[in-house]
């Protein structure tokens, strides 16, 4: 595992999607959010494994919802971004912005 | 209302997924998410099969990425830390090692796929061979699945029972029931939630008023027919009890197909009026699209007490379908129904003496026939898969021999044997899964072919398709296959000791045993393919026999067309007779028409009308005898026999003079003549039919009324002129292509009356060919299987011999150097090859003798142990075996002794 302290791209996208969903986030609608907002299709396998990893890093926590018949009697895993997660997203954002600075004109010419 | 089935994702997929995910919160929530997403997909239209299929496929498609991610992650993850979620405790150690196993499996998979790239020839050959085997079995299974296994599109179809009347005294095992009996059953049976009735035949109704007159098959049902089956109309309503009782207003429910055709999906069709058989009917309901029972019926009328069909207990015109009451078994319901039948029989001994009822599940009743045939076919096609397995096992053995150095290195680096076996098995599983994937694609292609070329008489053939069950079947089949062909090579490939493996001569020594096992595999393949060839040979011979049967008439350049006089315009015998005469004159005058005749029920059909008939001087002694003395009754016009080419063996044909007011006359078929008048001249004798005497004026040749495979029944003909039927089939002998005359024929009939519908144009040759479509279909399929089997077996034989020659290159070289002549070298290889073939043939013949009883139900005119077939297919296999031996034998002759000795 990378120990740079920065988030991977997918990790970052997922954390942001969870934040966008404002306390209502769980597996399926995070996928929808990613596909609707940025048109990115992520496989469920990648999503769940990344969620587990983020949780292990302490950037996400999850609570279980009530099981319903529609879910085959299985609970829902609601996701929340922890303060550590929030800090990581901020750190990444700052890093990106700093790297972007001054490049706008070059990229526009392309 | 139609129930919405609870949406449940494919269980096999759920179980597989659960096995791959780590236990606890992750597994539960992931499964829950997928379940929910599946439900949302299904909500688009829970009743549609396409949606269900798509949702199932979607669910299965989620599996590979999820499982792979978690399996690889678990391995990697374990090694880093035990993980807080799964806590500590005694289980951790075991779990952790399971994690390593998974990681190892992932490594195995990666290694296996790399090794496939190293030997693409082996991989391609194995995948192809397996794909053919798995594809063929999957295709047959999907046929079985859609024709037989899939539940009927009705509510709780397992509760539905078919109720037939039976009379053991008279040996009548399955019969319809009269309306009066039905009403008694319906009132008294409480073991059945409801009992519905439907007319046994589907009379053609004539629709007029818009466009051209149209004939539509109709049926008459009890008011509760739809509720018993559990299907509600898509639009409008079903029938009311009052409509069955009084029937003051004419109402009709129409099929979805008829609605689309006649009303163009107009929602306001319900409530409108339509002219049926000259009378206005109000449309009260439209059935949903997937409701097609009884099949092809466009109009459904409520049965009515005043209908001619419902009069008297002797008129057994209705089929009964019941729905079992809560908690009732078929046996319990049958017991109660039999008691009711007994009460009815006691009250009406005249008609019901000895009659009882038999209950069987509706599914059984509809599909039992097709099921037997399809299970036999599935059994035969499994032989192909077994051969494919033996073939691939043989390939895997050969490959294992070339890998001895690699395996030896693994051992010397400290690998345990079990670990290496697992690696080899992983390769087998991957090959099998690839083969299964390609096989499913082949099966899909096969399904399209079956839909276009399969026999139209096979029920539900058009619904053939992939569903979760077929996919699951193919998946499990692939896994089972991999075990079948993979285990022995994996065990044998690793059974060498380290010292053996590293010794230079080790390869030669240990491969001796392997070639023995490969020979066993070849013998198995030869034996199995001979069994398939025998089955196919028997079916071919049986089909040829069937095709050679003389139908009793000349089918070439013969066109049939159904015409029906509207009953509201043509009532008296005179009117009807006149109309038919005019029609015959018009048609006969057409250019290209040689002659024309008519009959009410043309030959090559599945059932027909029969009546009690007997010689006037020998009336049957009892009622029972009376019922035994029956003949199939046909009404014909004069000129029918001449048109059909049916020979008049004695007496005369009917003539225009045999009209309604002259003496009643009858012509009998030869079989009937032999039965009633074995030692006397039937001409001039009198027969009793409908309590009247009919003079026998002629005897004609036999006709295969019920298809080429069925026995010739007792048939007798009476003049249409004396009975006045409103519906006849025109049989037209033409000078050229019969179908070209159809438009002119239609115009000729319409010149008599534009309200006469004419349809059902069919070339009689086509009709005969269609009647043979099922046996032809079986023959072609089994012949295909056999061909594939022989190709596989002979490549197997070729492989073993090529290996044999390569292995003995040194020995052969020395022999050639010592002066052995080419014939003796060829003989050596041939002896080796043909001895395998011979053993295979002996085993195959034994298996064939034991097994052909299974196919005997599919045979016509050929014994299941037909010596000619057994001998000829064995010879054929010997010839194929020889060809497979020739190339290796020639290669053996070309061995250059100098090269061999130099290598030493």
HADDOCK unambig.tbl for C-alpha pairs under 7 A between the chains (distance, minus, plus):
assign (segid A and resid 27 and name CA) (segid B and resid 33 and name CA) 6.54 0.50 0.50
assign (segid A and resid 28 and name CA) (segid B and resid 33 and name CA) 6.20 0.50 0.50
assign (segid A and resid 43 and name CA) (segid B and resid 65 and name CA) 6.93 0.50 0.50
assign (segid A and resid 44 and name CA) (segid B and resid 66 and name CA) 6.26 0.50 0.50
assign (segid A and resid 45 and name CA) (segid B and resid 65 and name CA) 5.29 0.50 0.50
assign (segid A and resid 45 and name CA) (segid B and resid 66 and name CA) 3.84 0.50 0.50
assign (segid A and resid 45 and name CA) (segid B and resid 69 and name CA) 5.60 0.50 0.50
assign (segid A and resid 46 and name CA) (segid B and resid 69 and name CA) 6.85 0.50 0.50
assign (segid A and resid 49 and name CA) (segid B and resid 69 and name CA) 6.99 0.50 0.50
assign (segid A and resid 49 and name CA) (segid B and resid 70 and name CA) 6.98 0.50 0.50
assign (segid A and resid 70 and name CA) (segid B and resid 36 and name CA) 5.71 0.50 0.50
assign (segid A and resid 70 and name CA) (segid B and resid 39 and name CA) 6.83 0.50 0.50
assign (segid A and resid 71 and name CA) (segid B and resid 32 and name CA) 4.61 0.50 0.50
assign (segid A and resid 71 and name CA) (segid B and resid 33 and name CA) 6.68 0.50 0.50
assign (segid A and resid 71 and name CA) (segid B and resid 35 and name CA) 5.09 0.50 0.50
assign (segid A and resid 71 and name CA) (segid B and resid 36 and name CA) 4.85 0.50 0.50
assign (segid A and resid 72 and name CA) (segid B and resid 32 and name CA) 6.25 0.50 0.50
assign (segid A and resid 72 and name CA) (segid B and resid 35 and name CA) 6.11 0.50 0.50
assign (segid A and resid 74 and name CA) (segid B and resid 28 and name CA) 5.55 0.50 0.50
assign (segid A and resid 74 and name CA) (segid B and resid 29 and name CA) 6.27 0.50 0.50
assign (segid A and resid 74 and name CA) (segid B and resid 32 and name CA) 4.84 0.50 0.50
assign (segid A and resid 75 and name CA) (segid B and resid 28 and name CA) 6.55 0.50 0.50
assign (segid A and resid 75 and name CA) (segid B and resid 29 and name CA) 5.66 0.50 0.50
assign (segid A and resid 75 and name CA) (segid B and resid 32 and name CA) 6.34 0.50 0.50
assign (segid A and resid 76 and name CA) (segid B and resid 29 and name CA) 5.36 0.50 0.50
assign (segid A and resid 76 and name CA) (segid B and resid 32 and name CA) 6.58 0.50 0.50
assign (segid A and resid 77 and name CA) (segid B and resid 29 and name CA) 5.73 0.50 0.50
